[in-house]
Each structure stands twice: as C-alpha cells, then as structure tokens.
Amino acid sequence: MKAIVLREHGGIDKLLMEQDFPEPSLGEHDVLVRVRATTVNRIDLVVRAGYPGIKIPFPRIPGADIAGEIDEVGSRVKAFRKGERVLAWPLIACGACEQCQKNRRWLCLNWKYFGLHVDGSYAEYTRVPEESLVRLPEKISFEAAATLPVAGLTSYHALVTVGKLEKGETVLIWGGSGGLGTFAVQIAKRLGARVIATVGKESKRERIESLGADLVLNHYKENVLDTIQKFTDGKGVEVVLDSIGAETFPASFQLLKKGGRLLLCGLMTGREAPLNLHLTYLKHLSFLGLYLGEKHELEALLNWVSEGKIKPVIDQRFELSEAGMAHQRIESGDQLGKIVLLP
C-alpha cells in the first residue's frame, strides 16, 4: 500500500512516500479502514522531529485523523461490517486499567495514540480496534469528518466537559485561526459565551469574526492585555483556552478573573512557565490540563456537524505524496483551519 513512513526523526525530508509498505494485519477485534481523508495536526510535526519523553519505534506511519470505509473485519468484530463509513476515535484504550474500569477511557493508563504509539492515517489503509470506531453519517464528507477526531474533539472536551463554559461567560482563545481554534470559537459561541480570539496575521481577522468571535486581536500588533481589560471593563475573563504554552501563560494568568479556569492543551512555545502561587489561591484559579476526549464526545460533535451547528474549516487539501508541503504549511503559520491529506 501507499504510505508516508518515518524511518528516523528530522525535517520534512524524513516523510518518505513508499509505494509498497505492507498492509496491516488484523487481530480478531480489529477492522481494516480504507482511509479516504486525514488531516495534519501539530503533534504530527512533533512526532516527525521527536516527541519529548516518548521513544517512537521505526518505521512509523504518522497521523491520527482517520475517516474512511471498512475494507475488512476481524473474526470477532460484531458491531461493524465491510463497506460502512467510519471515523476513528484517535485513542486506543486498554479496557482493563483503573481508569478504563471507571469508564474514563480517555485517561487510560496504557493509552495508545494513532501515529505515535501505533501506525496512523498517512496511508491507504490502517488498522483500528472495533472499540475505537464510530459510524460516519452519510451527510458528512470524509474531508469534513477527518477534521474532528483531534482538533474538534480537543476543543469540545476542553470547553464543554472540562471547562464547563457557561452562557454569558467570556472566553479567550489563543490561536483562534488554527484547527483547534476555529472549532473552539464556534463551540464557545454555540454555548452562549462571549468569545475573544487571537490571530497572528491581519488577513485572518475577518474570517474568525465570521465564525462568531466578538473580539479578534492580532497578538503581534495589539496589546492583548490592555485591549481585553478594556473590553471586559477591567474584569477579565472566566475561561482561557491556551494551546500555546510558555509565551502566553503569564497573560492568561493575569487575565483570569476570580474563580477563573485556565485550560491547558498545548506547549508550542515551551514546557515551563513562572507561576505565582499566592495569586493562584487568592483568586481561586483552576488550572486544568487536557488532551483529546472520550468517544461519546466525538459522537456528540459529529451530531453538531451533521445538524449544521458547527462547520469544519478546511484551509487546503494535499495529496498524500505532498505531506511535506502540508507540514510546511502549518510551520509557516499561514493556514486558517485544518489541512487535509487525501490518500
């Protein structure tokens, strides 16, 4: 089968297009998915370069967004059949650990992530356990569906489940024009919040406003702290969604009002930041780390998309052989929304 294969860490030149990579062999509870669309996530760039603290066995096929059709099923698969349209939850849970037994599979102690621990979606075919699949409604295209498992699910889990964003609250979304950000702006607006989002390029402002943002700030040209303080009459915000990391943490901390929640789901600019413990407890702040979410949340998000309540934003489409160009597009910071790969 055709696949993009990593055989060592490095730059985009390490994304090797191979024409005869072996097709996955199935276990009795697995299905073989013919991948019709996938997307590029920032974690794919980290996997390519080397993931801190995780040894990645080579060869490895990157990618965690799997949208396609079932081509074959294992001998004990009961819930799915050949030909069905499916979307994969991007995690594989062990089903046996303490967290899985408590029905908290997204916190599985033995978790595996497609494209990191096991081969992923940059290929014609990939193997997915039956337990990690959901059905894909006919009215949702493969391309739209592929934007959901990582970026969409993380946004939903952050704002709905972990952050418990409420109607009338104000939320700040750092990086509102990325894959996660374009979902977060729409989800926050659907929840009835007042939405502030940042962008790095002026050309993106109007599009993010059209998604529902009440205030869009260019964090390179505008004073984010001062502008938000004026916008909120000096009160600050209830919730901050921060996938940037060290560079934005001080401002996120300062902008939270008493009882505020800081949702941390990324570290693009570093893993460590200063923290004032005194102000943390005086302001009753909650710092909540998260990644991805549970399968039922992905199904809920699929329903929203099916009903037209959330619309995936696709920036560009690339053929599988152009994976390097797709990675460059993300690294440039020019993309607005998700970048789709077509195997």
C-alpha positions, 0 to 999 in steps of 0.5 A: 500500500501507499504510505508516508513512513518515518524511518528516523526523526528530522525535517520534512525530508524524513516523510518518505512516500513508499509505494509498497509498505505492507498492509496491516494485519488484523487481530480478531477485534480489529477492522481494516479502514480504507482511509479516504481523508486525514488531516495534519495536526501539530503533534504530527510535526512533533512526532516527525522531529521527536516527541519529548519523553516518548521513544517512537519505534521505526518505521512509523506511519504518522497521523491520527485523523482517520475517516474512511470505509471498512475494507475488512473485519476481524473474526470477532468484530460484531458491531461493524461490517465491510463497506460502512463509513467510519471515523476513528476515535484517535485513542486506543484504550486498554479496557482493563486499567483503573481508569478504563474500569471507571469508564474514563477511557480517555485517561487510560493508563496504557493509552495508545495514540494513532501515529505515535504509539501505533501506525496512523492515517498517512496511508491507504489503509490502517488498522483500528480496534472495533472499540475505537470506531464510530459510524460516519453519517452519510451527510458528512464528507470524509474531508469534513469528518477527518477534521474532528477526531483531534482538533474538534474533539480537543476543543469540545472536551476542553470547553464543554466537559472540562471547562464547563463554559457557561452562557454569558461567560467570556472566553479567550482563545489563543490561536483562534485561526488554527484547527483547534481554534476555529472549532473552539470559537464556534463551540464557545459561541454555540454555548452562549459565551462571549468569545475573544480570539487571537490571530497572528496575521491581519488577513485572518481577522475577518474570517474568525469574526465570521465564525462568531468571535466578538473580539479578534486581536492580532497578538503581534500588533495589539496589546492583548492585555490592555485591549481585553481589560478594556473590553471586559471593563477591567474584569477579565475573563472566566475561561482561557483556552491556551494551546500555546504554552510558555509565551502566553501563560503569564497573560492568561494568568493575569487575565483570569478573573476570580474563580477563573479556569485556565485550560491547558492543551498545548506547549508550542512555545515551551514546557515551563512557565513562572507561576505565582502561587499566592495569586493562584489561591487568592483568586481561586484559579483552576488550572486544568490540563487536557488532551483529546476526549472520550468517544461519546464526545466525538459522537456528540460533535459529529451530531453538531456537524451533521445538524449544521451547528458547527462547520469544519474549516478546511484551509487546503487539501494535499495529496498524500505524496505532498505531506511535506508541503502540508507540514510546511504549511502549518510551520509557516503559520499561514493556514486558517483551519485544518489541512487535509491529506487525501490518500 
